[in-house]
Amino acid sequence: MTMLHDDTDSEKKACILATAERLFREIGYLKTTVADIAKTLKMSPANIYRFFDSKKAIHEGVARRLMNEVETEAEAIAAKTTHPAVRLRELLSTVSRMNAERFVGDAKIHEMVAIAMEESWDVCEAHIQRITMAIASVIAEGAKTGVFKVTDIELAALSTCTAMLRFFHPQMIEQCAKKPGPTLDQMIDFILAALTLSASGTIPGSSGAGKVSHV
Amino acid sequence: MTMLHDDTDSEKKACILATAERLFREIGYLKTTVADIAKTLKMSPANIYRFFDSKKAIHEGVARRLMNEVETEAEAIAAKTTHPAVRLRELLSTVSRMNAERFVGDAKIHEMVAIAMEESWDVCEAHIQRITMAIASVIAEGAKTGVFKVTDIELAALSTCTAMLRFFHPQMIEQCAKKPGPTLDQMIDFILAALTLSASGTIPGSSGAGKVSHV
């Protein structure tokens, strides 16, 4: 049995996650056992357990890795120096596309996503928070330069994420794909309009819930 | 066996749907049989089949009735003479509340909703369309009086519905209830801001997908 002695621990962990991800996608999460992963890697199950407590921990590692790719890209776009509105459009489109590529597909992928959302919500929540923070940093810059008329940056970022649910949430991307609705670009236009509104308190229907203060 | 001879056909249909709904909520859709519904009503199954072809047809009838209550209320609000922004807020809040009351709850209600969305999408789609039309009529009036700066009414209504997904979609209402995010009123503020934007083409990030023309 090859024990991959030459690899560092972090390389071994990466191998385990990559192999687990492939098996989850091919066989399905529920049907994949730690023994299957070990066998594919020519490792002993005990060796796998040295790195991951449980199959759930492996699943979380896989989910975190996939989500991290999206977060890294979102943060790279947020750090650009393009016009804030242009940058926000690029960021929102990219997250939508990357989520669709990673988390939408056949029943086996649904299973992985549903289990992540049910059993490892904290992992999903941390992901949503990092994406929201990247969005917030672009909105903050736009607010500073007067492009966006927003005072509560965090609320504006949360509202933007919520408005993007159809294009961000794996189950909604899947369910809404062929349903009537705005295109991704049209939805982003709508969001940019909300962020760009320059008159405050002039909306008679304004709730006075107030924290969306458009100055 | 009481055959409810005194009732009209439409009364009998209403009785069957009301009883079916109760059993679906209590026992679950999959476990409820047409025989159960018949027995509860002291009717013969054959008599039920005189009104509904199949259990699926009963389920669709139940779904249509529940959705119709929401549509009727939305249309009544749309027909009011209040300020369009105030009216739109009332309409969006009411749909959100009524959907939560009807379609969110325990596993048996999830089952009913999931089956409706998988097997009777046309019923759901007709419902979404009627709600969107009620929203569109309020936006149209706001646009005519200059409250909303929107030229493509249909797109604005679809974008509004899409932005409300967290508060309209039964599965999202359930899943997001305790998650960070804007309140219902804050989300409506965000949408009203998008509809109220008065400057067109001044958003550098504008996609030129163009159909959200804010004049």
Interface residues (C-beta under 8 A of the other chain):
Chain A: H83 P84 A85 V86 R87 L88 R89 M117 E125 I128 Q129 V147 L155 A156 L158 S159 C161 T162 A163 L165 R166 H169 Q171 M172 Q175 K179 P180 G181 P182 T183 D185 Q186 M187 I188 D189 F190 I191 L192 A193 A194 L195 T196 L197 S198 A199 T202 I203 P204 G205 S206 S207 A209 K211 V212 H214
Chain B: H83 P84 A85 V86 R87 L88 R89 M117 E125 I128 Q129 V147 L155 A156 L158 S159 C161 T162 A163 L165 R166 H169 Q171 M172 Q175 K179 P180 G181 P182 T183 D185 Q186 M187 I188 D189 F190 I191 L192 A193 A194 L195 T196 L197 S198 A199 T202 I203 P204 G205 S206 S207 A209 K211 V212 H214
